[in-house]
């Protein structure tokens, strides 16, 4: 049988449907969203642009529906901040939405409305009001409820447009406003024009038609492959969502498995927020699939054959998380300078589940080395990643690294402070190593574990800005890492006051990497000199640490490198 013959009857001719008919089928549970679909990814601007297109009669593309007798396909019960209608179980044929989810759910939430979910959405930070849309009859534009200070009488709710009685009630209210305007003024003297415009807008949506393509098959693999091919043209389709679609079955749901990990063993270690893409990359290494090549189909095929590999991946990531906490004082995945370091450390623990102390120390040194050299800052190629993977595997088995040809990578100078930058997180970890004391108790010793907990609790806010742009007068000064200190956010004022006094404890200053010269500059109000001296000292500490790392990782070099 040829491919063409095997697909006979798979696709049907497009059917031209009215928008209200399709939305009614969604509301009745006759069109449902399979669980392998992606979450809400359209921003508000795209949702409003879609409504503009319909109002102007511009085509919005074809919608693809999968028709099957199977009732075993898991469906989404929630999308964004809303509950979805329950499937109509009495229907002999189910219709699953394959392509057009973002468009139809945008229209359903805006024109029909949906019940708000009783739990926070994990896929969008937008409130329900961001999906409640009005047409401003005066401004002639679509607006969302969260953008309005108040709903005025000339704001037509889109949920009223397709309901005849509710639209009439809205239109009557415009005339009522005209008769009872404040101070006797006829605020809605143009009520007749507004009513006519509301009819035009409502008619545009009632009469809007678009094509739907039915896909009829009982072959789930063929359907998910169709989904992948169709959606691969959309930039918003992540690799994780694509692999989820390609591997989905009634007995395996990648998203469910990822959530189990994140809410279970990962959460116990403080790693419940690890990104799905990071877990997938660890999985790709375990499956022997190229990590940085965009080949969702290859990943899907390999994972379908070895779904149990996820248990191994979970264990290796947990090993990496425990190592990072114990040896590097890193308690959360977003505090690791580079996510690729998580992936490679998990691969190291796959190579050797229980490495000895020497190996653990070298893995720690490798993390610092790759941070100082900004190894992952440039775009990663598969060949470059393979070399780095070989390096961590060598370290895991107790071997030394082979010096690269040419120059050894040099430590990069400190950039301006931005906690999103890997080097900024590296500076935070470096400061934590010196166990900075709180200004409220400058003689009290603290542990590095205490400092790592401070970072995990407050993230970037723990790196408080001691010298602000108002104090320094120059943005370049206040944006320097020398202007930051590791303290509780509410303690930065107390620290400024302490540094303005005579003779603060020397142990306190040393714990914050503040030299006597830098302290005197701060006390005298010379904040530019304070920041410059402190940044120089941070760079020197990094330089000294970097030389130690070279001796440990590349002993044949004798610790020599260009800085």
Secondary structure, DSSP 8 states (H G I E B T S, - for coil): --HHHHTTTTB---EEEEHHHHHHHHHTTSEE-BTTS------HHHHHHHHHHHHTT-----EEEEEES---S-B-SEETTEE-----TT-SSEEEEEE-HHHHHHHHHHHT---B-SS--SS----GGGG-EEEETTTTEEEEGGG-SS--TTEEEHHHHT-HHHHHHHHHHHHHHHHT-GGG--TTTTHHHHHHHHHHHHHHHHS-EEEEEEEE-S-HHHHHHHHHHHHTT-TT--HHHHHHHHH-BTTB-HHHHHHHHHHTHHHHTT-TT--HHHHHHHHHHHHT--SSS--HHHHHHHHHH-TTHHHHHHHHHHHHHHHHHHHH---SGGGSS-HHHHHHHHHHHHH-TT--HHHHHHHHHHHHHHHHTTTTTS---HHHHHHHHHHHHHHHTT------SSS-----------TTSHHHHHHHHHHHHTT---GGGTT----HHHHHHHHHHHGGGGEEESS-HHHHS-HHHHTSGGGEEES-GGGHHHHHHHHTSS---HHHHHHTT--HHHHHHHHTT-HHHHHHHHHHHHHHHHHHHHHHHHHHH-GGGTT----
